[in-house]
Amino acid sequence: MTFVDIINVLELIGWPSLGILVARRSFGAAPHWQRLGRFAAIVLILFGLSDAVELYTKTWWKPWWLLAWKAICINVLIGCVIMRIRYKRLRP
């Protein structure tokens, strides 16, 4: 197992774990935060699963749909962060 494979295994464990933590934290929140938290949790878990495919293919850009999968997940997570920041600014 190479160093890159070890990093992918850690990511395969780390991203879904973070998704579970986000989901658990969102349970006691207001309804709009619950929706955003659950959505972000699902995306984090899917992002972690993409690392399983990356571990199998040994690349993150081949096949093309793996790159698209990762790019979509990253963009959606950035969108979740932006939504959170904007909402916090509007309602201190």
C-alpha positions in Angstrom: 0.0 0.0 0.0 1.5 3.3 -1.1 1.4 6.6 0.8 -1.3 7.9 -1.5 -3.4 4.8 -0.8 -3.1 5.4 2.9 -4.2 9.0 2.5 -7.2 7.8 0.5 -8.1 5.3 3.2 -7.9 8.1 5.8 -10.2 10.2 3.6 -12.5 7.3 3.1 -12.9 7.2 6.8 -12.7 10.9 7.6 -15.2 12.5 5.2 -18.1 10.1 6.1 -17.2 10.5 9.8 -17.4 14.3 9.5 -20.8 13.8 7.7 -22.1 11.8 10.6 -20.9 14.4 13.0 -22.6 17.2 11.0 -25.8 15.2 10.8 -25.8 14.5 14.6 -25.2 18.2 15.4 -28.0 19.3 13.1 -30.7 17.3 15.0 -31.1 19.9 17.8 -30.9 22.9 15.5 -33.6 25.1 14.0 -35.5 23.6 11.0 -33.5 25.5 8.4 -30.2 24.4 9.9 -31.4 20.8 10.1 -32.1 20.8 6.4 -28.7 22.4 5.5 -26.9 20.1 8.0 -28.5 16.9 6.7 -27.8 17.9 3.1 -24.2 18.7 3.9 -23.9 15.4 5.8 -25.1 13.5 2.7 -22.7 15.3 0.5 -19.8 14.6 2.9 -20.6 10.9 2.9 -20.8 10.8 -0.9 -17.5 12.7 -1.1 -15.9 10.0 1.1 -17.3 7.3 -1.0 -15.7 8.9 -4.0 -12.4 8.1 -2.3 -13.2 4.4 -2.4 -13.5 4.7 -6.2 -10.3 6.7 -6.3 -8.6 4.0 -4.2 -9.7 1.4 -6.7 -8.9 3.3 -9.9 -5.6 4.9 -8.4 -6.5 8.3 -10.0 -8.9 11.0 -9.1 -9.4 12.3 -12.7 -10.1 8.9 -14.4 -12.8 7.9 -15.2 -14.1 11.4 -16.1 -17.2 10.9 -14.0 -15.1 10.5 -10.8 -13.6 13.9 -11.4 -17.1 15.3 -12.0 -18.4 13.6 -8.8 -15.6 15.1 -6.7 -16.1 18.5 -8.3 -19.8 18.5 -7.7 -19.4 17.5 -4.1 -16.8 20.2 -3.5 -18.9 22.9 -5.1 -22.0 21.9 -3.2 -20.1 21.9 0.1 -18.7 25.4 -0.7 -22.3 26.4 -1.4 -23.4 25.1 2.0 -20.7 27.1 3.7 -21.6 30.3 1.8 -25.3 29.8 2.8 -24.3 29.3 6.4 -22.1 32.5 6.4 -24.8 34.6 4.7 -27.5 33.5 6.9 -25.4 34.2 10.1 -24.7 37.7 8.8 -28.4 38.4 8.2 -29.5 37.1 11.5 -26.9 37.7 14.2 
